[in-house]
Amino acid sequence: RRAQLATMAANAALAEDRADAALLSLVLAEADAEASADAGLRSLVQTDRARALVVKGRETEAEAALASARSLDGQNALAWLLSATLARRLGKLDEAQAHISTAAALSPDYPEVGLEAGVIAMLQGREDAAQSSWRSVIAVEPDSDAAATARTYLGQLASPPSEEPAP
């Protein structure tokens, strides 16, 4: 129970942009989660730890925390999604694609997975796949913030790039 409460405190700190406080709470959560031997809880703690580490710019440590989260609970779709997002940001597109594929298999109706899948596809030059992903987000939750973002992305594809004026 203490691990869950410390994780909740960490999430509250992250919501207030206090990554250092979140990391401190997660140290406590990690110790209690280890003692509980609950792999799902341990995975959750590592996932939240990775989020705080990314905020602090500690991507290598965040990658390790996400790898641990995935190893502890291979069904943790959020860990796979965050792994895909981090890999994409680090320019590891093949790795990002593998992670997002797993996230999509685990949570096919999770809008953020569709958004990220589309971004990764675009960066890989697969515009049709990107459009398909973004359209799926709109189909699943048409009134959500994710759908609004998907519409923006699709609108950017429909708009021709602005030309620079001739010198």
N, C-alpha and C positions, 0 to 999 in steps of 0.2 A: 504494500500500500504506500509506503514511503517513497518508493521509486516512482510510482504513478504521480504522487503529489509533487515530487521534485521535478518531474517531467512537465507537469502542468505549469509549475512556476517558471521553468525555463521557456516554455512557449509564451507565457505572458511577458517575460523579459524581452524575448525576440520581437513580440508585437510592439513593444515600446522602444525598439531599436537599442536594446542594452545587451549586446552579444556577450560581453564579459560576464555579466550577471547570469546569463543563460548558461554559459559554459560552467560556471561555478555550481549552479544547481544540477547540471548534468553529471558532474563528478560524483555528487551524492547519489543521484539516480542510478548511475552506472554501478556503483558499489552495492546498492541494495538490489538492483536487478540481477547482478551476478549471484548474490546470495540466494535469490529466489529460484534460480535455475530455470526461469521462464524464458525460453528462447525468443518468443514473440515480443515480450517486454524488453528484452535486451536489444533486439533489433530496432524497436521503436526508439529507444534511448540513443542508439548509434545514428539513426536517421536524423533525429533532432540535433545531435551533436554535430553532424555534418552540416546542417543548415547554419548553425552558429559559426562554425569554422569558415564557411564560405563568406559570411558577413565580415569576418575578420581578415579575409584575404588569404586564408591558409588552405588553399585548394588541395595541396598534396595530402594534408592530414584529413581533409574532407573526403577525398577519394578513398582513403584507407577506412574511414568510418563507414562509408557507404558499402564498401566491399564486405566489411564485417556484418553490416545490417543484412545484406543480401545472403551471406553465408548462414547467418543465424536463422533467417526466415525467408526462404525463397519465394514465399507468397506475399511478401511486403511490396505491393505495387508502388507505393510512394518511394521506397528506396530505389526501385528500378527507374522510376520517372526522374527522380533527382539525380541519379547516376547518369542518365541520358543527357539531362540538361547540363550537368557539369562537364561531361565529356565533350559535348558540343561546344561549350564555351572555351574549352581548352584546345579546340581544333581536332579532336579525336573522333572524326565523323563515323568511321566504321564501328568503333566502340559504342558511340552514341546510338547508332542504328540498332545494334544488337540489344542494347538496354531498353530502348523504346519499344522494340518488338516484344520483349518479355512483358513490359508494363502493359502494352495493349492486349496481350493474351490474358493477363490477369484481370484487367479492368477495362474491357472494351468500350464501356459507356462513360468513362471518366473524361470529361471534356479537356482537362489539362493535358492528358496523354495525347489526344488528337491534335491539340495546338502544337505541342512539342514535336510530334511526328511530322507535322507539316513543315515546321521550320527546318528540321533536319533534312527532310526530303528536298526542300528548296536549296539548301546549301550543297546538297549532293547533285544538284542539277536535274532533279526529278519533279518538274513542275506539276505534271498530272497527278502524281501521288500526293503532293502538297495540297493541291486543290481538293482532292478526294478527302484527305484528312480533315481539312477545315470545313468542308461541307458536312462531314459526319458530326462535327461538333455542333453545328447549327441544327442539324436534324434531331440530335439527342436532347439538347437543352436550348431551344430557340430564344428564350428570353434571358439567358444568363450573360454574365460579363464575358465568359469565354466565347460565347457565340458572337458577341459584339466585336471582340478581338479578331475572331475568324473572319467576320464580314470585312473588317478593316484590311486584313491581309489579302483577302480575295479582291477587294477594291483596288488595292495597290497593284495587283497583277493585271487588272482590267484597264488601268490608266497607263497610257504610254509615257515613257520617261520624258521629263521636260528637256527640251533642247536648249543648249546654251546659245546666247546670241552670238552672231558672227562678229569678230573683232573689227 
